[in-house]
Amino acid sequence: MTVEWSPDGHLDLESPVMIVAFEGWNDAADVATGTIEHLALNWEARQIAEVGGDEFFDYLEQRPVVRFAGGVSRSVEWPRIVVSACRPDGVANDVLLVRGPEPALKWRRFASEFVDLVDTLGVSQVVLLGAYLADVPHTRPVPLTGAAFSRQRMTTMGVAPSDYEGPTGMSGVLQQLLTEAGVPTLSLFAGVPHYVASPPNPRGTEAMLSWLAENLGMAVPMDALRVQARTWAERVDAAASEDEDLRDYIQSLEDRLDEESGVTPGPDPEPDRGRASGGEAMPLVDGEAIAAEFERFLRGDRDEPDAG
């Protein structure tokens, strides 16, 4: 791993907490990286290091970016993972924010050397952020799931424990290796409605930030974000109001969620069979068509009414 330190990179850090988000597979609607971006902006984070190296990135998938000005070549920006430091008001310890593309190559080497970096920086706790597409309605609180380094810590997280088993991202790898290295490590994931998956999703970011503020004891300014979240929800509501199939589909998600939580029990309590409350089958829908319909509306590409 190539670590390029900023001029003030080797500074004295006070028991820093590290918050990490990788772009890509575990970042639905940019919720996780959007959380890091919000924190970096509001806490006036300063970059202390860049993590890179040709051995970790596939430039056919994560292409470098070229910059021009008036036809004159200015620079080429290579994929990189940025480490920034900040000291939020009223917090005794420093916070390290890590954001960048998920490595595409040599994961074992990257993860091992990332653990070494955590040790070098004296990190006291790591929080790994992610988001996934789910069959959840945008009208309900954003579902948060988590994993922790111990059962005791998991019980205090205030989120549903993750029981996911299957393909994982770099966050899943780091969760295991950091825990084995004795670094207290948490993972927090937000569920994003699959039918409105394009970024940004300010409601998901708001939910994640609220959790971080409560669990890490840090004040996070969110007034502007809350306005964005309300506006986003209103736009999706407007999109749903235009199409009966979309409304019915969202209603079926709400009904199933209520049934699973015991709010509106129906005669068929088996959510895996895909039934809404009252025993009615959930509509059979094309998820891609639903998403395309929402994206079309949110772009303003609605069809004009037929003339005459």
C-alpha positions as CSV (number, residue, x, y, z in Angstrom):
1,M,0.0,0.0,0.0
2,T,1.3,3.4,-1.0
3,V,0.5,6.1,1.7
4,E,1.4,9.6,0.7
5,W,1.3,11.8,3.8
6,S,0.3,15.5,3.7
7,P,2.8,18.0,5.1
8,D,1.0,17.8,8.5
9,G,0.1,14.2,8.1
10,H,2.2,12.9,11.0
11,L,0.4,14.9,13.6
12,D,-0.4,13.9,17.2
13,L,-3.9,12.4,17.2
14,E,-5.9,11.9,20.4
15,S,-7.4,8.4,20.5
16,P,-8.9,8.9,17.0
17,V,-12.2,7.2,15.9
18,M,-12.0,6.2,12.2
19,I,-15.2,6.3,10.0
20,V,-14.8,4.6,6.7
21,A,-16.9,4.4,3.5
22,F,-16.0,2.9,0.1
23,E,-17.6,3.9,-3.2
24,G,-19.1,1.1,-5.2
25,W,-21.0,-2.1,-4.3
26,N,-21.6,-1.3,-0.7
27,D,-22.7,2.3,-1.3
28,A,-26.2,2.3,-2.7
29,A,-27.4,5.8,-3.6
30,D,-24.1,7.1,-2.3
31,V,-25.5,7.1,1.2
32,A,-22.3,5.9,2.9
33,T,-19.9,8.2,1.1
34,G,-22.4,11.0,1.3
35,T,-22.2,10.6,5.1
36,I,-18.4,11.0,5.0
37,E,-18.7,14.0,2.7
38,H,-21.2,15.7,5.0
39,L,-19.0,15.1,8.0
40,A,-15.8,16.3,6.2
41,L,-17.5,19.5,5.1
42,N,-19.2,20.4,8.5
43,W,-16.2,19.4,10.6
44,E,-13.7,21.2,8.4
45,A,-11.7,18.0,8.0
46,R,-8.1,18.4,6.6
47,Q,-6.5,15.8,4.5
48,I,-3.6,14.0,6.1
49,A,-2.9,11.2,3.7
50,E,-3.8,9.4,0.5
51,V,-3.8,5.7,0.0
52,G,-3.3,4.4,-3.5
53,G,-1.1,2.2,-5.6
54,D,-1.6,0.6,-9.1
55,E,-1.7,-2.8,-7.5
56,F,-5.2,-2.2,-5.9
57,F,-7.2,-0.5,-8.7
58,D,-8.4,-1.8,-12.1
59,Y,-8.3,1.3,-14.3
60,L,-10.8,-0.1,-16.7
61,E,-13.4,0.0,-14.0
62,Q,-12.1,2.9,-11.9
63,R,-10.7,5.2,-14.6
64,P,-8.5,8.2,-13.9
65,V,-10.0,11.6,-14.5
66,V,-8.4,14.1,-16.8
67,R,-8.8,17.9,-16.4
68,F,-8.6,20.5,-19.1
69,A,-9.0,24.2,-19.1
70,G,-9.5,26.0,-22.4
71,G,-8.1,23.0,-24.2
72,V,-5.0,23.0,-22.2
73,S,-4.2,19.8,-20.2
74,R,-4.2,20.5,-16.5
75,S,-4.0,17.2,-14.6
76,V,-4.8,13.5,-14.3
77,E,-6.5,12.5,-11.1
78,W,-5.9,8.8,-10.2
79,P,-8.3,6.7,-8.0
80,R,-7.3,7.3,-4.4
81,I,-8.5,6.8,-0.9
82,V,-8.3,9.9,1.2
83,V,-7.7,10.0,4.9
84,S,-8.8,13.3,6.6
85,A,-8.7,14.4,10.3
86,C,-10.9,16.6,12.3
87,R,-11.8,17.5,15.9
88,P,-15.6,18.1,16.2
89,D,-16.6,20.7,18.8
90,G,-17.1,19.3,22.3
91,V,-15.3,16.0,21.5
92,A,-12.1,15.0,23.3
93,N,-10.8,12.7,20.6
94,D,-10.0,13.2,17.0
95,V,-12.0,11.7,14.1
96,L,-10.5,10.3,11.0
97,L,-12.6,10.1,7.8
98,V,-11.7,7.6,5.1
99,R,-13.4,7.8,1.7
100,G,-12.5,6.4,-1.7
101,P,-13.2,3.7,-4.3
102,E,-13.3,0.2,-3.1
103,P,-10.1,-1.6,-4.2
104,A,-10.6,-3.9,-7.1
105,L,-7.5,-6.0,-6.8
106,K,-5.4,-7.8,-4.2
107,W,-7.9,-7.5,-1.4
108,R,-6.0,-9.6,1.1
109,R,-2.9,-7.4,0.8
110,F,-4.9,-4.2,0.9
111,A,-6.9,-5.3,4.0
112,S,-3.8,-6.4,5.8
113,E,-2.0,-3.2,5.1
114,F,-5.1,-1.1,6.1
115,V,-5.0,-2.8,9.5
116,D,-1.3,-1.7,9.7
117,L,-2.4,1.8,8.9
118,V,-5.0,1.8,11.6
119,D,-2.3,0.7,14.1
120,T,0.1,3.4,12.9
121,L,-2.5,6.1,13.5
122,G,-3.4,4.7,16.9
123,V,-7.1,4.3,16.1
124,S,-9.3,3.5,19.1
125,Q,-12.4,2.4,17.1
126,V,-13.4,1.9,13.5
127,V,-16.9,2.4,12.1
128,L,-17.5,1.0,8.6
129,L,-20.5,2.5,6.7
130,G,-22.5,1.0,3.9
131,A,-25.8,0.9,2.1
132,Y,-27.8,-1.7,0.1
133,L,-30.8,-1.8,-2.1
134,A,-33.8,-3.3,-0.4
135,D,-37.6,-3.9,-0.7
136,V,-38.4,-1.1,1.7
137,P,-40.8,1.9,1.2
138,H,-39.5,5.4,1.2
139,T,-42.4,6.4,3.5
140,R,-41.0,4.7,6.6
141,P,-37.9,5.2,8.7
142,V,-34.7,4.1,7.0
143,P,-33.8,0.5,8.3
144,L,-30.4,0.3,9.8
145,T,-28.6,-2.9,10.5
146,G,-25.2,-3.5,12.1
147,A,-22.5,-5.8,13.2
148,A,-20.1,-5.4,16.1
149,F,-17.0,-6.9,17.7
150,S,-18.9,-8.3,20.6
151,R,-22.4,-9.3,21.6
152,Q,-22.4,-6.7,24.4
153,R,-21.5,-3.9,22.0
154,M,-24.1,-5.1,19.5
155,T,-26.9,-4.8,22.1
156,T,-26.0,-1.1,22.7
157,M,-26.0,-0.2,19.0
158,G,-29.7,0.3,18.8
159,V,-30.1,-1.2,15.3
160,A,-31.1,-4.6,14.1
161,P,-28.3,-7.1,14.1
162,S,-27.2,-8.2,10.7
163,D,-27.6,-11.9,9.9
164,Y,-26.5,-11.6,6.3
165,E,-24.4,-14.4,4.8
166,G,-23.1,-14.2,1.3
167,P,-20.8,-12.2,-1.0
168,T,-19.2,-9.3,0.8
169,G,-17.3,-6.1,0.1
170,M,-14.1,-4.7,1.5
171,S,-16.1,-3.5,4.6
172,G,-16.9,-7.1,5.4
173,V,-13.3,-8.1,5.1
174,L,-12.0,-5.2,7.2
175,Q,-14.7,-5.9,9.9
176,Q,-13.2,-9.4,10.4
177,L,-9.5,-8.6,10.2
178,L,-9.7,-5.5,12.4
179,T,-11.7,-7.4,15.0
180,E,-9.1,-10.2,14.9
181,A,-6.4,-7.5,15.4
182,G,-8.1,-6.3,18.6
183,V,-9.5,-3.1,17.1
184,P,-13.1,-2.4,18.2
185,T,-14.9,-2.3,14.9
186,L,-18.6,-1.6,14.0
187,S,-20.4,-1.9,10.7
188,L,-23.5,0.2,10.0
189,F,-25.7,-0.4,6.9
190,A,-28.7,1.6,5.7
191,G,-31.5,0.0,3.5
192,V,-32.3,2.1,0.4
193,P,-35.6,1.7,-1.5
194,H,-34.6,-0.2,-4.7
195,Y,-37.2,1.7,-6.8
196,V,-35.4,5.1,-6.3
197,A,-31.8,4.0,-6.2
198,S,-30.1,6.9,-7.9
199,P,-28.0,9.2,-5.7
200,P,-28.4,11.2,-3.6
201,N,-30.6,9.8,-0.9
202,P,-30.6,12.4,1.8
203,R,-33.0,10.4,4.0
204,G,-30.5,7.5,4.2
205,T,-27.6,9.9,4.9
206,E,-29.7,11.6,7.6
207,A,-30.5,8.3,9.3
208,M,-26.8,7.3,9.3
209,L,-25.6,10.7,10.6
210,S,-28.2,10.6,13.4
211,W,-26.9,7.2,14.5
212,L,-23.3,8.4,14.5
213,A,-24.2,11.5,16.5
214,E,-26.0,9.5,19.1
215,N,-23.6,6.6,19.4
216,L,-20.4,8.5,19.1
217,G,-21.5,11.5,21.2
218,M,-20.7,14.0,18.4
219,A,-22.8,17.0,17.4
220,V,-23.5,16.8,13.6
221,P,-25.2,19.9,11.9
222,M,-28.1,18.5,9.9
223,D,-30.6,21.3,9.4
224,A,-29.9,21.7,5.7
225,L,-29.8,18.0,5.2
226,R,-33.2,17.5,6.8
227,V,-34.7,20.1,4.4
228,Q,-33.1,18.1,1.5
229,A,-34.6,14.9,2.9
230,R,-38.1,16.3,3.1
231,T,-37.8,17.7,-0.5
232,W,-36.6,14.3,-1.7
233,A,-39.5,12.5,0.0
234,E,-42.0,15.0,-1.5
235,R,-40.6,14.4,-5.0
236,V,-40.9,10.6,-4.7
237,D,-44.4,11.0,-3.3
238,A,-45.2,13.1,-6.3
239,A,-43.8,10.5,-8.6
240,A,-45.9,7.8,-6.9
241,S,-49.1,9.9,-7.2
242,E,-48.7,9.8,-11.0
243,D,-48.9,6.1,-11.4
244,E,-51.4,3.7,-9.8
245,D,-49.1,0.7,-10.2
246,L,-46.4,2.5,-8.3
247,R,-48.8,3.6,-5.5
248,D,-50.0,0.0,-5.2
249,Y,-46.5,-1.4,-5.0
250,I,-45.4,1.1,-2.3
251,Q,-48.6,0.3,-0.4
252,S,-47.7,-3.4,-0.6
253,L,-44.3,-2.7,0.9
254,E,-45.9,-0.7,3.7
255,D,-48.4,-3.5,4.4
256,R,-45.7,-6.2,4.5
257,L,-43.5,-4.1,6.8
258,D,-46.5,-3.5,9.2
259,E,-47.3,-7.2,9.2
260,E,-43.7,-8.2,10.0
261,S,-43.6,-5.6,12.8
262,G,-47.0,-6.7,14.2
263,V,-48.7,-3.3,13.5
264,T,-51.4,-4.7,11.2
265,P,-51.4,-8.5,11.6
266,G,-53.2,-10.4,8.8
267,P,-54.2,-14.0,8.4
268,D,-51.0,-14.9,6.7
269,P,-48.0,-14.0,8.9
270,E,-45.3,-15.4,6.6
271,P,-43.5,-12.5,5.0
272,D,-41.2,-14.8,2.9
273,R,-44.3,-15.8,0.9
274,G,-44.5,-12.2,-0.3
275,R,-48.0,-11.5,0.9
276,A,-49.4,-8.1,2.1
277,S,-51.7,-7.7,5.0
278,G,-55.2,-9.1,4.7
279,G,-53.8,-12.2,2.9
280,E,-53.5,-10.4,-0.5
281,A,-50.5,-11.3,-2.6
282,M,-48.0,-8.6,-3.2
283,P,-48.2,-7.3,-6.8
284,L,-45.9,-9.0,-9.1
285,V,-43.8,-6.2,-10.5
286,D,-40.7,-5.7,-12.6
287,G,-38.3,-4.0,-10.2
288,E,-36.3,-2.5,-13.0
289,A,-39.4,-1.0,-14.6
290,I,-40.4,0.5,-11.2
291,A,-37.0,2.1,-10.9
292,A,-37.0,3.4,-14.4
293,E,-40.4,4.9,-13.9
294,F,-39.3,6.8,-10.9
295,E,-36.1,8.0,-12.5
296,R,-38.0,9.2,-15.5
297,F,-40.3,11.2,-13.3
298,L,-37.6,12.6,-11.1
299,R,-35.7,13.8,-14.3
300,G,-38.9,15.6,-15.4
301,D,-39.3,13.3,-18.5
302,R,-43.0,12.8,-18.1
303,D,-45.0,12.1,-21.2
304,E,-47.3,14.9,-22.4
305,P,-51.0,14.1,-22.5
306,D,-52.4,13.0,-25.8
307,A,-53.7,15.9,-27.9
308,G,-57.4,15.9,-28.3
